[in-house]
Amino acid sequence: MGKFVIKETPSGFKFDLKAGNGEVIATSQVYASEDSCKGGIESVRRCCTGEIEDQTVEGYTPAKHPKYEIYLDKAGEYRFRLKARNGEIIATSEGYKAKPSCLNGIESVKKNAPDSPAVKAEK
């Protein structure tokens, strides 16, 4: 089973969703407080079943929020971002060399997010 790891940063708090093998699947923005970070985790849990909008194909069909957006970054790598019902980005991925790997990352979020506990990072 995965877990949400809450970390304190110089400017607030953020979380990483980690798979059972310890790999980071998705990362949050920095939140001002630990409580708002925990709220972000709840939002990921609620929204993780969203559809996929593949922005790397021409003429893609926009999906409704919540959704995962697949896109190419400046380095030409595939990434996804999970958007909440209100359109806010609530989690982002690392860069992947291949689209199937990016899709696997989304499936991992869908599998791990609903039941993963939130824990504080060890210092």
TINU-546788 format. One record per residue: x, y, z of N, C-alpha, C, O in turn; residue in three letters; residue number from 1. Coordinates in nm, 2 decimals, always signed. Layout:
# residues N
TIDO, n.x, n.y, n.z, ca.x, ca.y, ca.z, c.x, c.y, c.z, o.x, o.y, o.z, res, n
TIDO, X, Y, Z, X, Y, Z, X, Y, Z, X, Y, Z, ALA, NUM;
...
# end
This chain:
# residues 123
TIDO, n.x, n.y, n.z, ca.x, ca.y, ca.z, c.x, c.y, c.z, o.x, o.y, o.z, res, n
TIDO, +0.08, -0.12, +0.00, +0.00, +0.00, +0.00, +0.09, +0.12, +0.00, +0.20, +0.13, +0.06, MET, 1;
TIDO, +0.04, +0.23, -0.06, +0.11, +0.35, -0.07, +0.09, +0.44, +0.06, +0.02, +0.39, +0.15, GLY, 2;
TIDO, +0.14, +0.56, +0.05, +0.12, +0.65, +0.16, +0.14, +0.79, +0.11, +0.22, +0.82, +0.02, LYS, 3;
TIDO, +0.07, +0.89, +0.18, +0.10, +1.03, +0.16, +0.20, +1.07, +0.26, +0.17, +1.05, +0.38, PHE, 4;
TIDO, +0.31, +1.13, +0.22, +0.41, +1.17, +0.31, +0.41, +1.32, +0.32, +0.44, +1.39, +0.22, VAL, 5;
TIDO, +0.38, +1.38, +0.43, +0.37, +1.52, +0.45, +0.51, +1.57, +0.50, +0.57, +1.52, +0.59, ILE, 6;
TIDO, +0.56, +1.67, +0.43, +0.70, +1.73, +0.46, +0.68, +1.88, +0.49, +0.61, +1.95, +0.42, LYS, 7;
TIDO, +0.76, +1.92, +0.58, +0.77, +2.07, +0.61, +0.88, +2.12, +0.52, +0.98, +2.06, +0.50, GLU, 8;
TIDO, +0.85, +2.23, +0.45, +0.94, +2.30, +0.37, +0.97, +2.44, +0.43, +0.90, +2.48, +0.52, THR, 9;
TIDO, +1.07, +2.51, +0.38, +1.10, +2.65, +0.43, +0.98, +2.74, +0.42, +0.96, +2.83, +0.50, PRO, 10;
TIDO, +0.89, +2.71, +0.32, +0.77, +2.81, +0.30, +0.64, +2.74, +0.34, +0.53, +2.81, +0.31, SER, 11;
TIDO, +0.64, +2.62, +0.40, +0.51, +2.56, +0.43, +0.51, +2.41, +0.44, +0.61, +2.35, +0.49, GLY, 12;
TIDO, +0.41, +2.35, +0.38, +0.40, +2.20, +0.38, +0.36, +2.15, +0.24, +0.29, +2.22, +0.17, PHE, 13;
TIDO, +0.41, +2.03, +0.21, +0.38, +1.97, +0.08, +0.37, +1.82, +0.11, +0.41, +1.77, +0.21, LYS, 14;
TIDO, +0.31, +1.75, +0.01, +0.30, +1.60, +0.03, +0.35, +1.53, -0.10, +0.34, +1.59, -0.21, PHE, 15;
TIDO, +0.40, +1.41, -0.08, +0.43, +1.32, -0.19, +0.34, +1.20, -0.17, +0.33, +1.15, -0.06, ASP, 16;
TIDO, +0.28, +1.15, -0.28, +0.21, +1.03, -0.27, +0.31, +0.92, -0.32, +0.36, +0.93, -0.43, LEU, 17;
TIDO, +0.34, +0.83, -0.23, +0.44, +0.72, -0.27, +0.37, +0.59, -0.28, +0.27, +0.56, -0.21, LYS, 18;
TIDO, +0.41, +0.51, -0.38, +0.36, +0.38, -0.40, +0.42, +0.29, -0.30, +0.50, +0.33, -0.22, ALA, 19;
TIDO, +0.37, +0.16, -0.29, +0.41, +0.07, -0.19, +0.56, +0.04, -0.20, +0.62, +0.00, -0.10, GLY, 20;
TIDO, +0.63, +0.06, -0.32, +0.77, +0.04, -0.33, +0.85, +0.16, -0.29, +0.98, +0.16, -0.31, ASN, 21;
TIDO, +0.79, +0.27, -0.25, +0.86, +0.39, -0.20, +0.88, +0.49, -0.31, +0.92, +0.60, -0.28, GLY, 22;
TIDO, +0.84, +0.46, -0.44, +0.86, +0.56, -0.55, +0.75, +0.67, -0.54, +0.64, +0.64, -0.50, GLU, 23;
TIDO, +0.80, +0.79, -0.56, +0.70, +0.90, -0.56, +0.62, +0.90, -0.69, +0.67, +0.90, -0.80, VAL, 24;
TIDO, +0.49, +0.90, -0.67, +0.40, +0.90, -0.79, +0.35, +1.04, -0.82, +0.35, +1.07, -0.94, ILE, 25;
TIDO, +0.32, +1.12, -0.72, +0.27, +1.25, -0.74, +0.31, +1.34, -0.62, +0.33, +1.29, -0.51, ALA, 26;
TIDO, +0.32, +1.47, -0.65, +0.37, +1.57, -0.56, +0.27, +1.69, -0.56, +0.20, +1.72, -0.66, THR, 27;
TIDO, +0.25, +1.75, -0.44, +0.16, +1.86, -0.43, +0.24, +1.99, -0.44, +0.36, +2.00, -0.45, SER, 28;
TIDO, +0.16, +2.10, -0.44, +0.21, +2.24, -0.43, +0.26, +2.25, -0.28, +0.24, +2.16, -0.20, GLN, 29;
TIDO, +0.31, +2.37, -0.25, +0.34, +2.40, -0.11, +0.22, +2.47, -0.05, +0.17, +2.57, -0.11, VAL, 30;
TIDO, +0.17, +2.42, +0.06, +0.06, +2.48, +0.13, +0.11, +2.56, +0.25, +0.22, +2.53, +0.31, TYR, 31;
TIDO, +0.03, +2.66, +0.29, +0.07, +2.75, +0.40, +0.07, +2.68, +0.54, +0.15, +2.71, +0.62, ALA, 32;
TIDO, -0.02, +2.58, +0.55, -0.03, +2.51, +0.68, -0.04, +2.36, +0.66, -0.07, +2.32, +0.55, SER, 33;
TIDO, -0.01, +2.29, +0.77, -0.02, +2.15, +0.77, -0.17, +2.11, +0.74, -0.19, +2.01, +0.67, GLU, 34;
TIDO, -0.26, +2.18, +0.80, -0.40, +2.15, +0.79, -0.45, +2.16, +0.64, -0.52, +2.08, +0.59, ASP, 35;
TIDO, -0.40, +2.27, +0.58, -0.44, +2.29, +0.44, -0.37, +2.18, +0.35, -0.43, +2.14, +0.25, SER, 36;
TIDO, -0.25, +2.14, +0.39, -0.19, +2.03, +0.31, -0.27, +1.90, +0.33, -0.29, +1.83, +0.23, CYS, 37;
TIDO, -0.32, +1.87, +0.45, -0.41, +1.76, +0.47, -0.53, +1.77, +0.39, -0.59, +1.67, +0.34, LYS, 38;
TIDO, -0.58, +1.89, +0.37, -0.70, +1.92, +0.29, -0.67, +1.88, +0.14, -0.76, +1.83, +0.07, GLY, 39;
TIDO, -0.55, +1.91, +0.10, -0.51, +1.88, -0.04, -0.50, +1.73, -0.06, -0.54, +1.68, -0.17, GLY, 40;
TIDO, -0.46, +1.65, +0.04, -0.46, +1.51, +0.04, -0.60, +1.46, +0.02, -0.63, +1.37, -0.06, ILE, 41;
TIDO, -0.70, +1.51, +0.10, -0.84, +1.47, +0.09, -0.89, +1.50, -0.05, -0.97, +1.42, -0.10, GLU, 42;
TIDO, -0.85, +1.61, -0.11, -0.89, +1.65, -0.24, -0.84, +1.55, -0.34, -0.92, +1.51, -0.44, SER, 43;
TIDO, -0.72, +1.50, -0.33, -0.66, +1.40, -0.42, -0.74, +1.27, -0.40, -0.77, +1.21, -0.50, VAL, 44;
TIDO, -0.77, +1.23, -0.28, -0.85, +1.11, -0.26, -0.99, +1.12, -0.33, -1.03, +1.02, -0.39, ARG, 45;
TIDO, -1.05, +1.23, -0.32, -1.18, +1.25, -0.38, -1.18, +1.26, -0.53, -1.27, +1.21, -0.60, ARG, 46;
TIDO, -1.07, +1.31, -0.59, -1.07, +1.34, -0.73, -0.99, +1.24, -0.81, -0.98, +1.25, -0.93, CYS, 47;
TIDO, -0.93, +1.14, -0.75, -0.83, +1.05, -0.81, -0.89, +0.96, -0.92, -0.82, +0.89, -0.99, CYS, 48;
TIDO, -1.03, +0.95, -0.92, -1.09, +0.87, -1.02, -1.12, +0.94, -1.15, -1.19, +0.89, -1.24, THR, 49;
TIDO, -1.07, +1.07, -1.16, -1.10, +1.15, -1.28, -1.06, +1.09, -1.41, -0.98, +0.99, -1.41, GLY, 50;
TIDO, -1.12, +1.14, -1.52, -1.08, +1.09, -1.65, -0.95, +1.15, -1.70, -0.89, +1.24, -1.63, GLU, 51;
TIDO, -0.90, +1.10, -1.81, -0.77, +1.14, -1.86, -0.79, +1.23, -1.98, -0.86, +1.19, -2.07, ILE, 52;
TIDO, -0.73, +1.34, -1.98, -0.73, +1.43, -2.10, -0.59, +1.44, -2.15, -0.50, +1.49, -2.09, GLU, 53;
TIDO, -0.57, +1.37, -2.27, -0.44, +1.36, -2.33, -0.41, +1.48, -2.42, -0.45, +1.48, -2.54, ASP, 54;
TIDO, -0.34, +1.58, -2.37, -0.31, +1.70, -2.44, -0.20, +1.68, -2.54, -0.16, +1.78, -2.61, GLN, 55;
TIDO, -0.14, +1.56, -2.55, -0.03, +1.53, -2.64, -0.08, +1.49, -2.78, +0.00, +1.47, -2.87, THR, 56;
TIDO, -0.21, +1.47, -2.79, -0.26, +1.43, -2.92, -0.34, +1.55, -2.98, -0.41, +1.62, -2.91, VAL, 57;
TIDO, -0.33, +1.57, -3.11, -0.39, +1.68, -3.18, -0.55, +1.66, -3.18, -0.59, +1.55, -3.20, GLU, 58;
TIDO, -0.62, +1.77, -3.15, -0.76, +1.76, -3.15, -0.82, +1.68, -3.03, -0.93, +1.62, -3.04, GLY, 59;
TIDO, -0.75, +1.68, -2.92, -0.79, +1.60, -2.80, -0.93, +1.65, -2.75, -0.96, +1.77, -2.77, TYR, 60;
TIDO, -1.00, +1.57, -2.69, -1.13, +1.60, -2.63, -1.12, +1.64, -2.49, -1.07, +1.57, -2.41, THR, 61;
TIDO, -1.15, +1.77, -2.46, -1.14, +1.81, -2.32, -1.23, +1.72, -2.22, -1.34, +1.69, -2.26, PRO, 62;
TIDO, -1.17, +1.69, -2.11, -1.25, +1.61, -2.01, -1.30, +1.71, -1.90, -1.25, +1.82, -1.88, ALA, 63;
TIDO, -1.40, +1.67, -1.83, -1.46, +1.75, -1.72, -1.37, +1.73, -1.60, -1.31, +1.63, -1.58, LYS, 64;
TIDO, -1.37, +1.83, -1.51, -1.30, +1.82, -1.38, -1.38, +1.73, -1.29, -1.50, +1.73, -1.30, HIS, 65;
TIDO, -1.32, +1.65, -1.20, -1.18, +1.64, -1.19, -1.12, +1.56, -1.30, -1.19, +1.47, -1.36, PRO, 66;
TIDO, -0.99, +1.58, -1.34, -0.93, +1.51, -1.45, -0.78, +1.51, -1.43, -0.72, +1.59, -1.36, LYS, 67;
TIDO, -0.72, +1.42, -1.51, -0.58, +1.41, -1.52, -0.54, +1.47, -1.66, -0.61, +1.43, -1.76, TYR, 68;
TIDO, -0.45, +1.56, -1.66, -0.41, +1.62, -1.79, -0.27, +1.56, -1.82, -0.17, +1.58, -1.74, GLU, 69;
TIDO, -0.25, +1.50, -1.93, -0.12, +1.45, -1.98, -0.07, +1.56, -2.08, -0.14, +1.60, -2.17, ILE, 70;
TIDO, +0.06, +1.60, -2.06, +0.12, +1.70, -2.14, +0.27, +1.67, -2.16, +0.32, +1.59, -2.08, TYR, 71;
TIDO, +0.33, +1.74, -2.25, +0.47, +1.73, -2.27, +0.54, +1.85, -2.21, +0.49, +1.97, -2.23, LEU, 72;
TIDO, +0.64, +1.83, -2.13, +0.71, +1.95, -2.07, +0.82, +2.00, -2.17, +0.83, +1.95, -2.28, ASP, 73;
TIDO, +0.89, +2.10, -2.12, +0.99, +2.17, -2.21, +1.10, +2.07, -2.25, +1.16, +2.09, -2.36, LYS, 74;
TIDO, +1.12, +1.97, -2.17, +1.23, +1.87, -2.20, +1.18, +1.76, -2.29, +1.25, +1.67, -2.33, ALA, 75;
TIDO, +1.05, +1.77, -2.33, +0.99, +1.66, -2.42, +0.95, +1.54, -2.34, +0.93, +1.43, -2.40, GLY, 76;
TIDO, +0.94, +1.55, -2.21, +0.89, +1.44, -2.13, +0.74, +1.45, -2.10, +0.69, +1.56, -2.09, GLU, 77;
TIDO, +0.68, +1.33, -2.08, +0.54, +1.33, -2.05, +0.52, +1.35, -1.90, +0.60, +1.29, -1.82, TYR, 78;
TIDO, +0.42, +1.43, -1.87, +0.39, +1.45, -1.73, +0.23, +1.45, -1.71, +0.16, +1.47, -1.81, ARG, 79;
TIDO, +0.19, +1.43, -1.59, +0.04, +1.45, -1.57, +0.02, +1.55, -1.45, +0.11, +1.56, -1.36, PHE, 80;
TIDO, -0.09, +1.61, -1.45, -0.13, +1.69, -1.34, -0.28, +1.65, -1.31, -0.36, +1.64, -1.40, ARG, 81;
TIDO, -0.31, +1.64, -1.18, -0.45, +1.61, -1.14, -0.51, +1.74, -1.10, -0.46, +1.81, -1.02, LEU, 82;
TIDO, -0.63, +1.76, -1.17, -0.70, +1.89, -1.14, -0.83, +1.85, -1.06, -0.90, +1.76, -1.09, LYS, 83;
TIDO, -0.86, +1.93, -0.96, -0.98, +1.91, -0.88, -1.10, +1.96, -0.95, -1.10, +2.01, -1.06, ALA, 84;
TIDO, -1.21, +1.94, -0.89, -1.34, +1.98, -0.95, -1.35, +2.13, -0.98, -1.41, +2.17, -1.08, ARG, 85;
TIDO, -1.27, +2.21, -0.91, -1.27, +2.36, -0.93, -1.16, +2.40, -1.03, -1.14, +2.52, -1.06, ASN, 86;
TIDO, -1.09, +2.30, -1.09, -0.99, +2.33, -1.19, -0.85, +2.36, -1.13, -0.76, +2.38, -1.21, GLY, 87;
TIDO, -0.84, +2.36, -1.00, -0.71, +2.38, -0.94, -0.62, +2.25, -0.95, -0.67, +2.14, -0.94, GLU, 88;
TIDO, -0.49, +2.27, -0.97, -0.40, +2.16, -0.98, -0.37, +2.12, -0.84, -0.33, +2.19, -0.75, ILE, 89;
TIDO, -0.39, +1.98, -0.81, -0.38, +1.93, -0.67, -0.26, +1.83, -0.66, -0.22, +1.80, -0.55, ILE, 90;
TIDO, -0.21, +1.79, -0.78, -0.10, +1.69, -0.77, -0.03, +1.69, -0.91, -0.10, +1.70, -1.01, ALA, 91;
TIDO, +0.10, +1.68, -0.91, +0.17, +1.67, -1.04, +0.27, +1.55, -1.04, +0.31, +1.50, -0.93, THR, 92;
TIDO, +0.31, +1.51, -1.15, +0.40, +1.39, -1.16, +0.54, +1.44, -1.20, +0.57, +1.55, -1.22, SER, 93;
TIDO, +0.63, +1.34, -1.19, +0.76, +1.36, -1.24, +0.75, +1.35, -1.40, +0.65, +1.32, -1.45, GLU, 94;
TIDO, +0.87, +1.37, -1.46, +0.87, +1.35, -1.61, +0.90, +1.21, -1.65, +0.97, +1.14, -1.58, GLY, 95;
TIDO, +0.83, +1.16, -1.75, +0.84, +1.02, -1.80, +0.89, +1.03, -1.94, +0.84, +1.12, -2.02, TYR, 96;
TIDO, +0.98, +0.94, -1.98, +1.03, +0.94, -2.12, +0.92, +0.89, -2.22, +0.92, +0.93, -2.33, LYS, 97;
TIDO, +0.83, +0.80, -2.17, +0.74, +0.74, -2.26, +0.59, +0.76, -2.20, +0.57, +0.76, -2.08, ALA, 98;
TIDO, +0.50, +0.78, -2.29, +0.36, +0.80, -2.25, +0.30, +0.68, -2.17, +0.23, +0.70, -2.07, LYS, 99;
TIDO, +0.33, +0.55, -2.21, +0.28, +0.44, -2.13, +0.32, +0.45, -1.98, +0.25, +0.41, -1.89, PRO, 100;
TIDO, +0.44, +0.49, -1.96, +0.49, +0.51, -1.82, +0.41, +0.61, -1.74, +0.38, +0.60, -1.63, SER, 101;
TIDO, +0.38, +0.72, -1.81, +0.30, +0.83, -1.76, +0.16, +0.78, -1.72, +0.10, +0.80, -1.62, CYS, 102;
TIDO, +0.10, +0.70, -1.82, -0.03, +0.64, -1.79, -0.03, +0.54, -1.67, -0.12, +0.54, -1.59, LEU, 103;
TIDO, +0.08, +0.47, -1.66, +0.10, +0.38, -1.54, +0.10, +0.46, -1.41, +0.05, +0.42, -1.31, ASN, 104;
TIDO, +0.17, +0.58, -1.42, +0.17, +0.67, -1.30, +0.03, +0.71, -1.26, +0.00, +0.71, -1.14, GLY, 105;
TIDO, -0.06, +0.74, -1.36, -0.19, +0.78, -1.33, -0.27, +0.66, -1.27, -0.34, +0.68, -1.17, ILE, 106;
TIDO, -0.25, +0.54, -1.32, -0.32, +0.43, -1.27, -0.27, +0.40, -1.12, -0.35, +0.36, -1.04, GLU, 107;
TIDO, -0.14, +0.43, -1.10, -0.09, +0.41, -0.96, -0.16, +0.51, -0.86, -0.18, +0.47, -0.75, SER, 108;
TIDO, -0.18, +0.63, -0.91, -0.25, +0.73, -0.82, -0.39, +0.68, -0.80, -0.44, +0.68, -0.68, VAL, 109;
TIDO, -0.46, +0.64, -0.90, -0.60, +0.59, -0.88, -0.60, +0.47, -0.79, -0.70, +0.46, -0.71, LYS, 110;
TIDO, -0.50, +0.38, -0.79, -0.50, +0.27, -0.70, -0.46, +0.30, -0.56, -0.52, +0.25, -0.47, LYS, 111;
TIDO, -0.36, +0.39, -0.55, -0.30, +0.41, -0.41, -0.37, +0.53, -0.33, -0.38, +0.52, -0.21, ASN, 112;
TIDO, -0.42, +0.63, -0.40, -0.47, +0.75, -0.33, -0.58, +0.72, -0.24, -0.59, +0.77, -0.12, ALA, 113;
TIDO, -0.69, +0.64, -0.28, -0.80, +0.63, -0.19, -0.78, +0.58, -0.05, -0.84, +0.63, +0.04, PRO, 114;
TIDO, -0.69, +0.49, -0.03, -0.68, +0.42, +0.10, -0.54, +0.45, +0.16, -0.51, +0.39, +0.27, ASP, 115;
TIDO, -0.46, +0.52, +0.10, -0.32, +0.55, +0.16, -0.33, +0.64, +0.28, -0.39, +0.74, +0.27, SER, 116;
TIDO, -0.26, +0.60, +0.39, -0.26, +0.69, +0.50, -0.17, +0.81, +0.48, -0.08, +0.81, +0.40, PRO, 117;
TIDO, -0.20, +0.92, +0.56, -0.11, +1.03, +0.56, -0.02, +1.03, +0.68, -0.06, +1.01, +0.79, ALA, 118;
TIDO, +0.11, +1.04, +0.65, +0.21, +1.03, +0.76, +0.31, +1.15, +0.75, +0.33, +1.20, +0.64, VAL, 119;
TIDO, +0.37, +1.18, +0.86, +0.47, +1.29, +0.85, +0.60, +1.23, +0.81, +0.64, +1.12, +0.85, LYS, 120;
TIDO, +0.68, +1.31, +0.74, +0.81, +1.27, +0.70, +0.90, +1.26, +0.82, +0.89, +1.34, +0.91, ALA, 121;
TIDO, +0.99, +1.16, +0.82, +1.08, +1.15, +0.93, +1.19, +1.25, +0.91, +1.23, +1.28, +0.79, GLU, 122;
TIDO, +1.24, +1.31, +1.01, +1.34, +1.42, +1.00, +1.48, +1.36, +1.00, +1.57, +1.44, +1.00, LYS, 123;
# end
